[in-house]
Amino acid sequence: MLKQEAPISIDVVSDVVCPWCYVGKRNLERALAGIDGAEVTVRWRPFQLDPTIPPGGKSRRDYLVEKFGSMERSDALHERLREMGREAGVSFDFAAIKVSPNTLDAHRVIRWAAADAGARTQDALVDRLFRLYFEEGRNIGDHQVLIEAAGAAGMDPKLVETLLATPADRPEVEEEIATAQKMGVTGVPCFLLEGRYALMGAQPPDALADAIVKVSQAKAQGALDEAPSW
């Protein structure tokens, strides 16, 4: 078993409507389970695959046809994703999804989760949102769905309800997305280890584990490069 030598942080740039990000989350969990003495702080950073979707969302079918040209092409991609999902422990139910949501409000709640109760609560919320969207077909752009998810993750649902009715943290979330793009993030998931080393895409567990251990070893030896500002 691989052994970690120093605690590290991982910033995961993702969107909660990105199926590869859901697979990536499960692969990261498997990677950490295979590391002896794993001590990692995971922070979820925002990204929007399509910020042009209106606040009320868009018909999923219409969105897929516009994006892929036909439902046949979309179905072929979804079948490949189902296979990847099964390997990672994800049960995708793409047929259940009726609305393609705008995810800006979801990212606001994810941001509040970290500020309110820390990384564990934020991780629990992200997990719940992935499940709601990809396995239950819920509209995670709907405020009531977000409020329920926040409560299930351990947040104060009344506070989340109050904040969602305001523009609180919208500029901050948009700024974080812009920062990720300036850092060269063009697709998600992106795993940023210690603010320095990036792994793009839904990396397999062994690749993630190997990178985590190598970065932890470099940190223990004082050999990390200077990190860019987030």
Protein Blocks (a to p, Z undefined) as FASTA:
>chain_A
ZZdfbdcdddddddfkbfklmmmmmmmmmmmmmpghiacddddddddfblmbcfkopafk
lmmmmmnopaklmmmmmmmmmmmmmmnopacdfklpmbdcdfklmmmmmmmmmmmnojkl
mmmmmmmmmmmmmmnopafkbfklmmmmmmmnopafklmmmmmmpcghklmmmmmmmmmm
mnopabdcdddehhlaccedjddfklmmmmmmmmmmmmmnopaccdddZZ
